[in-house]
Amino acid sequence: MSKEKQASFAMGLVLGIAFLGFSRSIGWSLNRAFSFRLLSSYTNISFLIGVVLAMEGLLGMIVPPLVGWYSDRVFTRMGRRKPFILIGGLLAGISIYLVYFFYSIGLPLFAIGFMLSFFYFSMHLYTAPYRALMPDLIETGHRGTASGIITMFEVIGSLTGFIAGAYLWSINESYPFIMGAFLIPLASIVTYMLIGERELEEKKKKTVIKEGIIDYAKRMFGEKDTVKFYTAQTLWWMGFEFIGIFFVGIMAQAILGAPTDENIDKITVTAVYLMGLFNIAAIFTAIPGGLIYDKIGKKRAMLFGIIIFGVSIFAGLLVKTVLTAVIILIIAGLGWGIVLSSSFPVIGDLLTKYQREEFNGRYYGLFEASRSFPILLGGFGGGAIVSLMNNNYVILFPIAGISVLISIPIVLSMHMLED
């Protein structure tokens, strides 16, 4: 095969994975944009809302590590990862529409919470297999660039969910959920049909099958840089989730003066557009962040993004108007794009160092668990903090900023991740 064809094939592969990421991000952004609004129509108790939304984090801590471990050990004609991608995508598309349908016919809060939880389960059913595809198929040295492209599509997906979702919501409240119900399964079907997985050598198959969960856990926790990365990622995602989960309430208080149901209703569309603006900013730094990771330094790329994101989120205390929110969210989004694209390839490159690349599924399962644990903490902890502070949502800005910045010394201490 010529070098030109190799390059073309690699780019087609990356774009195929990126389309899957695009559709998943639409699903997550629709959840972020409208679930709070649906739940707040049933109750104004922030802790109760946080408990329901925190189910995303709870399931994200349980499902991806188990599915990731299992997908390493499954050898089907269609591959190890793709069967989970197909089933998860189909279930997620059905359930995201049923969330709104249950709400529209007036079913109680319990039913909405159950269907939201099933949507979270369905999405997480193929989270680890999706994440493992890129390091499975892209060689080290090119993963930062691939991550940048995939991250850019993920962010564009989030932007589509927020901006198109807000516009569709203003026309008919069911339309955003119909969009998700169409695009999420479509991308899973395309991936299943068009992307081919590599078959493992027999020696590696035997190694994967031989290693059980207990052996894997013992070994993984002995790899210090892996544990450090999971810890650092938990901290910066915790900062992100403290703001993201309660963003509509935060904006209602910061801009309109109080998180009342009336103000939440007034600010919902504006807040969703602001989330979209955050994602627009992240689009511009996703690919540069991946290039910095590959060409300049792995730790440097992460630290650059962490500092920009953490400082700007702390500065959210200054938000009083839509204009100040716009400025701070643009800066925060620029940092976040770098954080995302520079953190995705880390586990794959560490496994290359450890000569354990056949175990991408289980390690990326924990990668997702360390992203999901903050959702659990953000939902329970953020809701509790807001309640204890007399429904003061704005206090989440400095708490989130500190959480992000604490990850800096942990990243600096990662010795196996050489710059």
N, C-alpha and C positions, 0 to 999 in steps of 0.2 A: 504493500500500500504506500502511495506517495506521501511525502510530508504534508502537501496541501490537503490531501484527503484525510490524513490523520487529524490535522488541525480542525478541518470542517466537521469531522465526526465528533471530536471532543466538544466543540462548541454546540453542536446539535444536542449532545447528551446533556450538557450543562443547562441549555435552554429548556429541555424537557423536564429536568428536575425543578428548574426555576418556575415553570408553569404550575407545577404541583404546589410549590411554595406560595405562589400568587393566590391560588384558590383557597388554600388553608388560611392565609392571612385575611382574606375577605371574611371567612367564617368567624375568625377570632375578633376582627374589628367590629363586625355586626353585633357580636355578643357584648363587646365593650361599649359600643355606642348606645344600644337600646335595652339591654337587660336591666340596667339600673332604672331606666324610665318605666319599664313594665312593672318591675317589682315595687317601685315607689308609689304606684297607683293603688297597691294593696296595703302598704304600711309605710309610715315615716320613721320607723325605728331603725336607725342606721346599723345597729349591731345585727339585727335580723336579716337585713338586706345583705350585709357583709357575709353572714353565715352561708346564705344561699350561693352567693357568687364565689365563696371560698371553696365550694365543691370542685370547681375547676382545678384548684391547686391540690386538693386531697387526691382526686383521681389521677392527676398528673404525677403525683409522687408514687403511686402504686402501679398504674397500668403500663407506662412506657418501660420501666426497668424489667418487668416481667415479660412483656411482649418482645422487647429488645433481646433479652436472653433467649427466649424461645425462637425468635427469628434467626438467630445465629445457628441453631441446631436443626432447622427445617430445610430440607432439600427437595424441592418440588420441581417439576418440569418448567414452571414459570419463574423459578427463583426462590430466594429466601425472603425477600422483602415485599415483593409485589402483591402476593395474595392478601396480606394485611392492608396494603394501601387501597386495594380495590374494595374490600369489605368495609373498611373504616370509612372511606369516602362516600359510599352509597348510604350507609347508616347516618352519617353526619348530615348529608343533604336532606334526608327525610326528616330527621329530628329537628333541624333548625326551623323548618317550616311549621312543624307541629307545636313548637314553643309559642309562636304567634297565634296559631289556630286555637290552641287551648285558651289563650288570653282573650281572643276575639269572641269566643262563645261563652265567656264568663266563668270558666272553671276556677276553683279556689287556688290560693297561693301554693298549697301543697302540690297540686298537679303541675303548675308552672315550674316549681322548683324541681320536681321529679324529671320533667322533660328536659329542662336545662342541664341537669346532671347527666341524662342519657346522651345529650349532645356532646358534653365534655368527654364522656366515656368513648364515644364514637370517634371523636377527633384524636384522642390520645391512643386509640387502638392502632393508629398508623403513624404516630409521631416519631417513635424511635426508628422504625423501618425507613421512613422518609429521610430522617437525618443521616442514617447510615449509608444511604445510596451514594452520596457524594464522595466520602472517603473510600467507599468500596470501589468506585469506578475511576476516581481521579488520583493521579500520583502525587506524592508529596513534592513540594516546590511549586505546584500549580494550584494548590487547594485554596490559598488566599485569594487568588484571582477568581476562581470558580465561586468561592464563597461571596465575593463582592457582587458578582452577577446575580447569584441566587438571592442574596440579601436585598439587592435592588428590586428584584421582582416581588419579594415578600413585602417590602415597604410599599411598592406600588399597589399591591393587593390590599394592604391596610388602608392606603389612601383611597382606593376605589370603594372599599367598604364604608369609610367615613364620609367622603364627599358625595359619591353616587348614592350611598345609603341615606344621607340626610336629605338629598334632593328627592329621592323616591318616597321617603317618609312623608315629606311635605305634600306629595300628591296623594298617596294612599299608604297608610301605615303597614299594609301587608307586602308592599312591593320590595322592600329591602330583603325580606325573608324569602321571597320567591327567587330573587337574584341569587342568594346563597344556595338555595335548594337546587338551582340549575348548575352553577359553576363548580361547586365543590365535587359532586359526583363526576362531572365531565372531565375534570383534570385527572381524577383517579383512574378513570377508564382509559384516557389517553396514555398515561404512564404505564398502565398494565399492558396495553396493546403494543406500544412502540419502543419502550426502553428495555434493552436486554441486560440481564445480570451476568456477571462472570461466574463460571463454575469453579468451586474451590478444588485444589489438589487433594488427593485422597489422604495425604499425610495431615493436612490442615483440617480436613473433615474429622478425622479421628481425634485430633487435639481438641476441637470444639466440643465434640460429643463427650469426650472423657471428662472435661472440666465441668463439675457441678456448680450449683449456686454458692455453696459454702466455700469451695476452693476458690471460686472467682472473687468472692467478697474478701477473703483473706489476702489474696494477691493484690487486689485493687487498693485496699487500704494500706498496703505496704509500699505502694507507689506514691511517694510523698507529693510530687508535683501534680498528680491527678487529683488528689484530695484538696490541695491548695487551690487548684483551678475551680473545682466544684464549689468550694467555700467562697471564693471571690465572686464567682458568677451569681451565687445565691444573694450576695450583698447588693450587687448593682441591680439585679432584677427586683430585689425587695424595694429599693428606692423607686424603681419604675412603677411597680404595682401599687405602692402606697398612693401615688398620684393617679395612675390609670384607673383603678377600680372606682375611686370616688371623684373622678374629674368633674363630672357634671355638678355634683354637690359643692366642690371646691370653687368652681366658677360662679355658681349661684351666690355663694357667700362673698367671694372676693370682689365681684363686679356689681352685684345687685344688693349686697348688704346682708343677706340671710338665706340659708338653704331651705326656705319654705317650699311647699308643694307648688304654689303659684310661681315662685321665682325659678324653680327647677323646670317647670313647664315652659317658661319664657326663654330660658337659657339653653335648653337642650340642643336645638339646631345649631346655635352659635358655638356651643361647646364641641359638638361633633365636627364642625368646620375647623375649629382650632386644633382638634386632634389630627385632622387631615393636614393642616399646615405643618404640624410637627413632623408628619411623615414625608411631606414634600421636601423638607430640609434634609431628612435622613437619606433620601434618594441620592442627593448630590454628593454624599460622602461614603456611600456604600462601596462603590468600586474603588475609589482612592484608598479607603481603609484596607481593602483586600490587597491592593498593590503595595501599600506600605508594609503590610504583614509579610508578603513574599520577598520584597526587594530591600527593605530598610531594616526591619526588625520586628519580631513577633511581639515581644513585650512592649516595645516602644509604641506600636500601633494601639495595643489595648490601653496603655497608660494615657496616651494622648486623648483618646475618646472618653475615658473615665473622668479625667480632670474637667474637660469641657462640659460633659453631661452633669457631673456632680455639682460643680460650682453654679451652673445656671439653674438647676433645680432648687438649690438652696436659696437662690435669688428670687424664687417665686413669691417670697414674702412681699416683694415690691409690687405685685400685681394688684392694681386698683381699677384698671380700665381694660377694654378690649385691646387697645394699642400696646400697653405694657405686656399683656399676655402674649400678643403676637411676637414681640421682640424676644422675650425670654424663651418661648417655645421654639422659635427658629434656631436660636443658639443651642438649646438643649437637643433639638433634632439633629443638628450637625454632629454633635458629639455622639449621639446614640447610634447613628449610622455607622460610625467607625467602630464602636463597641460591638455591634452585632456582627459585622463582616470579619473583624479580627478575632472574635472568640469562637465562631463556628468551626474553623479548621483545627483548633488547638488539640482536641482529644485525638483526632485522626493522626496528627503529627507526633503526639506523644506515643501512640500505639505503634507508629513506625519505629520510633526509638526503641521501644520495648520488644519489637518484632512480634506484635500480637494483632496485626491488622485484620485478621479473620474474626476478631471479637468486637467489631464496630457496633453491632446491634446492642449488646448489653452495656457497653460504655456510653453510647449515645442515649440509651435509656436512662442512665443516671444523669447524663448531661441535661436531659429534659426534666428529670426529677428536681435537679438543683435550680431549674427555672420555674418549676411549679410550686415548690415549697414556699417561695415568696408570695405567691397568689394566696395560699392558705394563710400565711402570716398577715398579708395585706388585708385580706377580708376580715379575719377575726381580730387581728391586732389593730388595724386601721379603724375598724368599726368601734372597737373598745376605746381607743384613744379619743376618737371624735366624741363619743358619748361621755367619757370622763371629763372632757374639756368643754362641756356644755354645748355640744354640737358645733364645735369649732373645727371646721374642715381645713382651714388654711394652715393650721399647725403641722399638717402633714408635709408641707414643703421643706422646712428645715430638717425634719426627721428623715425624709427621703434623701436629701442631699448628703447628710452625714453618713447614712448607710452606704451610699455609692462610694464616697471618698475613703472610707475605711478599707476598701478592697485594694488600695494602692500598694501598701507594704506587702500584702500577700502576693500580688503579681510580681513585685520586685524580687521576692525570695524564691521564685521558680527557676531552679538551676538547669533542669533538663530542657527547658524551652529556650534555646540559645537565640540571641539576636544575631 
